[in-house]
Every structure is written in structure tokens, then in C-alpha cells.
Amino acid sequence: MSVLDQIVERTRQRLRSETKPDRGTAEAVAQGRTPHAFRSAIGGAPGGGGGPKPSSPRIIAEIKSASPSAGSIVADPDVETIARDYARGGAAAISVVTEPEFFRGSRDWLARATAASGLPAVMKDFIVEPSQIIRGIAAGADAILLLASLLNARQLADFIGLLDVYGCDALVEVHDEQELERAVTAKAPIIGVNNRDLKSFVVDLAASERLGALMPADAIRVAESGIRVRADVERLQAAGFHAFLVGESLLRQEDRAAAVQALLS
């Protein structure tokens, strides 16, 4: 069993013991915020579709405590301080890893990060059923990651539609051609390429270059994982990417604001 399989199995076990999601809270949260703020922040048209692409890169800076590949990264992270540092450095949005066991995250971090930074947040978790989406929206997510490795095209389309009802965006993550085909079939407006293979944890920026050439022209393209220096951003910009999700390399810096700035300029 791969680490991904283990994470999904443990996620399903937790879901069986969780209470029914609070749709009322999710609706109230959605009504109190700007619809599709994440999509707008990374350069897309808020009403749908890709819209005009930004000429300058957009950084989605990540908050997480640990990962199966890296181990402990930031024990008990000061979410507010990190989020403010990212905003001060010029990040466009924040990614919050909420999976509690393998990544030691929490949904509570979503509202804390957005309140401290004023930036929209995308919730990164292993979504396998609609209840997780409702809980994420209720917790303050402006967008939610959907893994094409876990969901078929119909499920992706259904989950994207559910998110749209709440004015929330889907970041559909792919790693290979088959997963990209699912995302395209589901008409995903925002497609992210994870340069890390979630089964082997090998990282290769060429994954973004290869799959970027196959994406629809109107898709908002997000490159994820393995981005450490400005040259990596420039390389993937040349491949047509608009936004860049960066986590571990920022979190390990003493001056995280300066680290974000270095990726932008």
C-alpha cells in the first residue's frame, strides 16, 4: 500500500466518525465573502473561465506543519505570523494543508490565515466525499484542492459544481496525462500540476512543462511542488503557467517575506 493509499484509507475512517457537516454555516460563510476570490487573486476572471492571464507570476504560499516526504517542517506553526509574512512578501493567496494525521494540519488554520493576511486561502486535503467540501467552506476556504488521482471526471465535475454554488473555487490537481484528461473533461477552470509524484514522491519540473502543453488555452495554470528559486518560476512561466504554489522552500526560511519577494523579482 502506497502512502497515498494509506492517507486515503485513514481519511475515510475519520469521515465515518465525523458529525454531519453544517450546511447553514457554509452558506453563511459564503454569503459573507467575495465569490471566487481565489480565482481572481491568481489572475482569472471571477465570473468563470480563464480570463486574461497575468503578466507577472502569482505566488500561492503554503502553510503546513509536516509531510510524509519531508517529515517535520514547522512544528506547531504560528499561522498568523506566517500568513502575514507571506502577504508582506507579495503572495497572492495562501495554501493551507489541513490533513491532520500525515501532514499535522487543521481546518482551523483557514480562517486564521485569511484573517491575518487578508488573502484568499485554498484548502489542501484529500477530498473523497462532498461532506469534506461543506466542512471546508464552513471553515473559511475560498478554494479547495481536488485530486484527479482520487476522483473520476464525473466526481470532479460534481464537486466543482458544488463548490461553485458557494462561490468557492476548485484547484484540480493532476500529475499525468490521464489525470489531465479527467480535469479537462470535468471543465476545470483552474488546473494545477503537481511536479511531485504522490506515489514515489519524486519531483520533476518537467511534469508541468509536459502537461502544460496539453492544457486548454483558457485554463488557469498552477505549478505545484519543487519550486525553490526565481529561475524555477521563470522556467515554468515560459511553459505557460500563471501561478506557483510554493511550500517547504518558503517555510524553512528565516525571512519568509523576503523569500516570497525573491520568487517574484
Order of alpha helices (4+ residues) and beta strands (2+ residues): alpha-alpha-alpha-beta-beta-beta-alpha-beta-alpha-beta-alpha-beta-alpha-beta-alpha-beta-alpha-beta-alpha-beta-alpha-alpha
